[in-house]
Amino acid sequence: MKGIVNIFLAAALAGVGVATDASDGAENAASLYGELSILEDYADPTLRSGHDLFRPLTDAMAGYFDFKDRLSDKQGLAYTIEIAPQFQWGLDGGYTANNETNLILQWAAVDTTDSKRGSLLAWYQFANTLSDLNTSQFMDRIGVISPVNGGDTAPGSANQLWQMLAWEQWFADEALRFGVGKLTTRTFLNLNRYAVSDREDFFSPMIVNNPVSPFTARNGMGAFGQYHFDTSYLTTMLREADGTSTDISFDSIGSGKWEGAVELGLTPQVAGLGQGYYRFTAYYTDDIGAGVDLQPHGWSAALSFDQDFGDKYAGLVRYAWASERYRAFKQRIAIGAQIKAPLQFENDRIGVAAWWAESSAAQLGNETGLELFWKLQLAPYLEFTPDLQVIFNPQQDTTRDVVYVANLRLRVVL
C-alpha cells in the first residue's frame, strides 16, 4: 500500500510543479469523460438532425427535451437515459441478445450555470439478456474466448450496478480536475475518442475496452486528480482494489488493499492533420482475494492513441500488457479507423478495426479479430448500427479457422 500511495503523490506533485497555463482550446467530451460524455454529446438534440424520414419522431419528442433543458437551467440537473439493445448471430449457428439501460446524471450543486464549480456524477446500469444464451454461453457456442460485446450477464440473465457515484470539481482556472467517491476508470483513464463503448461505436471490448488490465474491471472508492497543461495532462488515481461494482459500500476500504495509476496524456494539434490524444498509462495493484480467486500484486501498462486526419477521418491504436494473468488476456493490440459523416450525414460513422490478443490461459493460443460497423443517426435521440465481427483462430473450437458474427444495435438516448 505504501508504495502505491508514494507513486500517486509523487506524480501529483510532479504535475503541479511543472504546470504552466491551462489549455484554452475546447476538448472533445469523450477525451475527458469517456462513456459519461453522452451527457454533453446529447445535451442539444438540434445538433443531431438525423434523417428526414424520422422527422415526425423528432418533432414528437420536442416537449420532452424542452423539459430537460429547463431542469438543467433552473436546477443544474442534467441527465440521460440510454437504452441500447444488441442482437448477435453466429453465421453458422447461435444467437444472443442483451440490453443495457443506463441512467447517467450530473447535478451542478454549487452553481447551476457551471458544473465545474462542483457537481455530483452518478451512473446506474441495468443489463439483461434477451435471448436463451447469455454472452458467455454464445461465445462457448461459436468457440471463441474474445468477448463479442460488453453486456454479459453471466452467470445469470440480469444484473444491476452502480458504476459511479462521485463528487467532481475543477480548480486553478479549470486546469485541475479532482474527483472522489465510487469510481469507474471508464470516465477518466485509458480513454479513446473513437473507441468509447460497445453501445456507441465498436461492439467488441477487444477494441473499446481494456481486457488485460484489472482497473477496467473494478469499481471502488477512491480519488483521482488530473492536471491540464497547454498540450498535455497528467492523471493520477488511488482506489481500493477489492471494492464491489454492484453497490455503494465502504466495507473493503479497511482491508488495506489498494490500486493506483498514473497517466500522461499528450494532446497536440498536429499540423496538416488535426487534434490528437496520446495516452500512456502505468498501473499497480495489491493482491486481492484468496485461493482460486487470488489476484496477485503486479503491474500493467497501456497505450491509447487517437488522431484526427482532417475533418473526415480518424485513427486509433490501443495496447495493453499485464505482468500477471489477471483477466482473459495477457496482452492486446488494436488498430482502427473511422470515417466521419459518410454520404454527407453529419452524425453517421463508419468504423473498421483489427485486434490481436494473447490468452492468459497457458493451454490456449492467440485470437485475432476484425470488425466493421456503420452507425446511422436516424433521429436526434435514435441510432441504428449494423456490424460484422470476424474472429480468426477461435480457441474454444480449434476445428474452425474463422468465426463470423453479424450484429445489430439500437440506441435510444433520452
C-alpha positions in Angstrom: 0.0 0.0 0.0 2.8 2.5 0.9 4.4 2.1 -2.5 1.1 2.8 -4.3 0.5 6.0 -2.2 4.0 7.2 -2.8 3.6 6.7 -6.6 0.3 8.6 -6.5 1.6 11.5 -4.5 4.8 11.8 -6.4 3.0 12.0 -9.7 0.6 14.6 -8.5 3.3 16.8 -7.0 5.3 16.5 -10.2 2.4 17.6 -12.3 1.7 20.7 -10.2 5.4 21.6 -10.0 5.8 21.9 -13.8 2.4 23.4 -14.6 2.2 26.3 -17.0 -1.2 27.7 -18.2 -4.2 25.5 -18.7 -5.2 24.9 -22.3 -7.8 27.3 -23.7 -8.9 25.1 -26.5 -12.1 23.2 -26.4 -11.7 19.5 -25.7 -13.8 16.7 -27.1 -16.1 15.4 -24.3 -15.1 11.8 -24.9 -11.5 12.6 -24.3 -12.3 13.8 -20.8 -15.3 11.7 -19.7 -15.4 8.6 -21.8 -18.8 7.0 -21.5 -20.2 9.9 -19.4 -19.6 12.2 -22.4 -23.1 11.2 -23.5 -24.3 14.0 -21.2 -22.6 16.6 -23.4 -22.9 14.8 -26.7 -26.7 14.7 -26.5 -27.2 17.9 -24.5 -28.6 19.8 -27.6 -30.7 17.4 -29.8 -30.8 20.1 -32.6 -27.1 19.4 -33.3 -28.1 15.8 -34.3 -30.5 16.2 -37.1 -30.8 12.6 -38.2 -32.6 11.5 -41.4 -35.6 13.3 -42.8 -37.6 10.1 -42.8 -37.7 10.2 -39.0 -38.6 13.9 -38.7 -42.0 13.1 -37.1 -40.4 11.3 -34.3 -38.0 14.2 -33.7 -40.9 16.7 -33.5 -42.9 14.4 -31.2 -40.1 14.5 -28.6 -39.5 18.3 -28.7 -41.6 18.9 -25.5 -39.6 16.3 -23.5 -36.2 17.8 -24.5 -37.5 21.2 -23.6 -38.3 19.9 -20.1 -34.8 18.6 -19.8 -33.3 22.0 -20.8 -35.4 23.8 -18.2 -34.4 21.2 -15.5 -30.7 21.8 -16.3 -31.0 25.6 -16.5 -33.0 26.1 -13.3 -31.9 23.2 -11.1 -28.5 22.3 -12.5 -29.6 18.7 -13.1 -28.6 17.1 -16.4 -29.5 13.5 -17.0 -29.5 11.0 -19.8 -31.4 7.7 -20.1 -29.7 5.3 -22.6 -31.4 2.2 -23.8 -29.3 0.1 -26.1 -30.2 -3.5 -27.1 -27.9 -5.6 -29.2 -28.6 -8.6 -31.3 -25.9 -11.0 -32.5 -25.9 -14.1 -34.7 -23.2 -16.6 -35.4 -23.4 -17.2 -39.1 -23.0 -20.9 -38.7 -25.4 -21.1 -35.7 -26.1 -19.5 -32.3 -27.9 -16.3 -31.2 -27.6 -13.9 -28.3 -29.2 -10.6 -27.4 -28.9 -8.2 -24.4 -29.8 -4.7 -23.4 -28.1 -2.1 -21.3 -30.2 0.6 -19.7 -28.0 3.4 -18.3 -29.1 6.3 -16.1 -26.4 9.0 -16.1 -26.7 12.3 -14.3 -24.8 15.3 -13.2 -26.0 17.7 -10.6 -24.3 21.1 -10.6 -24.9 21.6 -6.9 -22.7 24.7 -6.4 -23.5 26.8 -9.5 -26.3 25.7 -11.8 -24.7 27.5 -14.7 -21.2 26.0 -14.2 -20.8 22.3 -13.3 -17.1 22.6 -13.0 -17.5 24.5 -9.7 -18.7 21.3 -8.1 -21.0 18.5 -9.2 -22.3 15.1 -8.3 -21.8 12.5 -11.0 -23.8 9.3 -10.9 -24.1 6.3 -13.2 -26.5 3.4 -12.6 -26.7 0.5 -15.0 -29.2 -2.4 -15.5 -28.2 -5.1 -18.0 -30.4 -8.0 -19.0 -30.1 -10.9 -21.5 -32.9 -11.0 -24.1 -32.2 -14.5 -25.5 -31.8 -18.1 -24.3 -28.0 -17.7 -24.4 -26.1 -15.0 -22.5 -22.9 -13.7 -24.0 -20.7 -16.2 -22.3 -22.8 -19.1 -23.5 -22.9 -17.7 -27.0 -19.1 -17.4 -27.0 -19.0 -21.1 -26.0 -21.4 -21.9 -28.8 -19.3 -20.3 -31.5 -16.0 -21.3 -30.0 -14.3 -18.0 -29.1 -12.7 -16.6 -26.0 -12.8 -13.0 -27.2 -15.9 -11.2 -25.8 -18.3 -10.2 -28.7 -20.0 -7.5 -26.6 -19.7 -5.8 -23.2 -23.1 -6.7 -21.8 -22.5 -10.2 -20.5 -24.9 -11.0 -17.5 -23.3 -14.4 -16.7 -23.9 -16.5 -14.7 -27.5 -15.2 -14.6 -29.8 -13.4 -17.0 -29.6 -9.9 -15.5 -27.5 -7.7 -13.2 -27.6 -4.1 -11.9 -24.8 -2.0 -10.6 -23.7 1.4 -9.6 -20.8 2.2 -12.0 -20.1 5.6 -10.4 -21.2 8.0 -7.6 -18.6 10.7 -7.1 -18.1 14.4 -6.4 -16.1 16.2 -9.1 -14.7 19.8 -9.1 -12.3 21.9 -11.1 -9.7 24.3 -9.7 -6.9 26.6 -10.7 -8.7 28.3 -13.6 -10.1 24.9 -14.7 -6.6 23.4 -15.0 -7.0 20.9 -12.1 -9.8 18.3 -12.1 -10.4 16.4 -8.9 -12.9 13.6 -8.1 -13.6 11.4 -5.1 -16.2 8.7 -4.5 -17.1 5.4 -6.1 -15.1 5.5 -9.4 -15.1 3.7 -12.7 -12.0 4.4 -14.7 -14.1 4.3 -17.9 -14.7 8.0 -17.2 -11.2 9.4 -16.8 -8.4 6.9 -17.5 -7.2 5.0 -20.6 -9.9 6.5 -22.8 -10.2 6.8 -26.6 -12.4 9.2 -28.6 -13.0 6.6 -31.4 -13.4 3.5 -29.2 -15.8 4.7 -26.4 -18.1 1.8 -25.6 -19.8 -1.2 -27.1 -23.1 0.8 -27.1 -21.7 3.7 -29.1 -19.2 2.5 -31.8 -17.4 -0.9 -32.0 -19.2 -3.9 -30.4 -16.1 -5.8 -29.3 -14.5 -5.0 -25.9 -11.2 -6.0 -27.5 -11.4 -2.6 -29.2 -13.5 -0.4 -26.9 -12.2 -1.6 -23.6 -9.0 -2.9 -21.9 -9.4 -6.7 -21.5 -6.0 -7.0 -19.9 -5.6 -4.5 -17.0 -7.5 -5.1 -13.8 -8.5 -1.5 -13.3 -11.1 -1.5 -16.1 -13.0 -4.4 -14.5 -13.1 -2.9 -11.0 -15.2 -0.2 -9.3 -14.3 1.1 -5.8 -14.0 4.0 -3.5 -11.1 6.3 -4.3 -9.9 9.6 -5.7 -8.3 10.9 -8.8 -6.6 14.1 -9.9 -6.0 15.4 -13.4 -3.9 18.5 -14.3 -4.1 20.1 -17.7 -1.2 21.8 -19.5 -1.2 23.5 -22.8 -0.7 20.4 -24.9 -0.7 17.6 -22.3 -2.2 16.4 -19.0 -1.3 14.2 -16.0 -3.8 11.9 -14.3 -3.3 10.0 -11.0 -5.7 7.6 -9.3 -5.7 5.8 -5.9 -8.6 3.4 -5.3 -9.5 0.4 -3.1 -8.5 -2.7 -5.0 -11.2 -5.0 -3.7 -14.3 -2.8 -3.9 -17.6 -4.1 -5.2 -19.1 -2.9 -8.5 -22.7 -3.7 -7.6 -23.5 -1.1 -4.9 -22.1 1.7 -2.8 -20.0 0.3 0.0 -17.2 1.3 2.3 -16.7 -2.1 3.8 -13.5 -3.0 1.9 -11.6 0.3 2.5 -10.3 -1.1 5.8 -8.7 -4.1 4.1 -5.6 -2.1 3.2 -5.7 -3.3 -0.4 -5.1 -0.5 -2.9 -4.5 0.1 -6.6 -3.0 3.1 -8.3 -2.5 4.5 -11.7 -0.6 7.3 -13.4 -1.4 8.5 -16.9 0.5 11.0 -19.1 -1.6 12.4 -22.0 -0.3 14.4 -24.9 -2.9 16.5 -26.7 -1.1 18.1 -29.8 -2.7 19.8 -32.7 -0.7 18.1 -35.4 -0.1 20.3 -38.4 -2.0 19.2 -41.5 -3.9 16.5 -39.5 -5.8 17.9 -36.5 -6.3 17.0 -32.9 -4.5 14.0 -31.4 -4.6 12.3 -28.0 -1.7 10.1 -26.9 -2.2 8.4 -23.5 0.5 6.4 -21.6 -0.9 4.6 -18.5 1.0 2.8 -15.8 -0.8 0.8 -13.1 -0.1 -1.2 -9.9 -2.4 -3.3 -7.7 -2.0 -5.0 -4.4 -3.0 -8.7 -4.3 -6.7 -9.4 -3.5 -8.8 -12.5 -2.9 -7.6 -15.9 -1.8 -7.4 -19.4 -3.2 -8.7 -19.9 -6.7 -9.9 -16.3 -6.6 -6.4 -14.8 -5.8 -5.3 -12.0 -7.9 -1.6 -11.3 -7.2 0.0 -7.9 -6.9 1.6 -6.7 -10.1 1.9 -4.1 -12.8 0.1 -3.2 -16.0 0.9 -0.8 -18.8 -1.5 0.6 -21.5 -1.3 2.9 -24.5 -4.3 4.6 -26.1 -3.9 6.9 -29.1 -6.4 8.6 -31.3 -5.7 11.1 -34.1 -7.8 13.1 -36.5 -6.9 13.1 -40.1 -8.6 16.2 -41.3 -12.4 16.6 -40.8 -13.5 13.3 -42.3 -11.1 10.6 -41.0 -9.6 9.4 -37.7 -7.4 6.7 -36.5 -6.9 4.8 -33.2 -4.3 2.5 -31.6 -4.6 0.7 -28.3 -2.2 -1.6 -26.5 -2.3 -3.2 -23.0 0.1 -5.6 -21.1 0.0 -7.1 -17.6 2.7 -8.7 -15.6 0.3 -11.3 -14.2 -2.6 -13.1 -15.7 -5.4 -11.0 -14.2 -8.1 -11.3 -16.9 -8.8 -13.4 -20.0 -5.9 -11.9 -21.9 -2.3 -11.0 -21.0 -1.8 -8.5 -23.8 -3.8 -7.0 -26.6 -3.2 -4.6 -29.5 -5.9 -2.9 -31.6 -5.7 -0.7 -34.7 -8.6 1.0 -36.4 -10.1 4.0 -38.2 -13.3 5.9 -38.6 -14.9 7.8 -41.4 -16.9 10.8 -40.3 -20.2 11.9 -42.0 -20.3 9.3 -44.8 -22.6 10.3 -47.6 -22.8 13.8 -46.0 -24.8 12.6 -43.0 -23.1 14.6 -40.3 -23.5 12.3 -37.3 -23.1 8.9 -39.1 -19.9 7.0 -38.6 -18.2 4.1 -40.4 -15.5 2.2 -38.4 -13.1 -0.6 -39.0 -10.6 -2.1 -36.6 -8.4 -5.2 -36.2 -7.0 -6.7 -33.0 -4.7 -9.4 -31.7 -4.6 -10.8 -28.2 -2.6 -13.3 -26.2 -4.7 -15.6 -24.0 -3.9 -15.7 -20.2 -4.6 -19.4 -20.2 -1.4 -21.3 -20.9 -3.3 -24.1 -22.8 -4.8 -21.6 -25.2 -3.3 -19.7 -28.1 -3.9 -16.3 -29.5 -7.0 -14.9 -31.2 -7.2 -12.2 -33.9 -10.3 -10.3 -34.9 -11.7 -7.8 -37.4 -14.7 -5.6 -37.0 -16.7 -3.2 -39.3 -19.7 -1.1 -38.4 -21.9 1.7 -39.8 -23.7 3.8 -37.2 -26.7 5.7 -38.6 -28.1 8.7 -36.7 -31.8 8.2 -37.6 -33.1 10.9 -35.3 -31.5 13.2 -32.6 -32.1 10.5 -30.0 -32.0 7.4 -32.1 -29.1 5.4 -33.6 -29.1 2.2 -35.6 -25.8 0.2 -36.2 -25.2 -2.9 -38.3 -21.9 -4.5 -37.7 -19.8 -7.6 -38.6 -17.1 -9.3 -36.5 -14.7 -11.8 -37.9 -12.6 -13.8 -35.4 -9.7 -15.9 -36.6 -8.2 -18.9 -34.8 -11.1 -19.4 -32.3 -9.6 -21.0 -29.2 -12.6 -22.9 -27.9 -13.1 -24.7 -31.2 -9.8 -25.3 -32.9 -11.5 -27.3 -35.7 -12.5 -23.9 -37.1 -10.3 -21.3 -38.8 -12.7 -18.4 -38.6 -16.0 -17.4 -37.0 -18.4 -14.7 -38.4 -20.7 -12.8 -36.1 -23.4 -10.5 -37.5 -24.6 -7.7 -35.2 -27.3 -5.1 -34.9 -27.7 -2.4 -32.3 -30.4 0.1 -31.5 -29.5 3.0 -29.2 -32.1 5.4 -27.8 -30.8 8.4 -25.8 -33.5 10.2 -23.8 
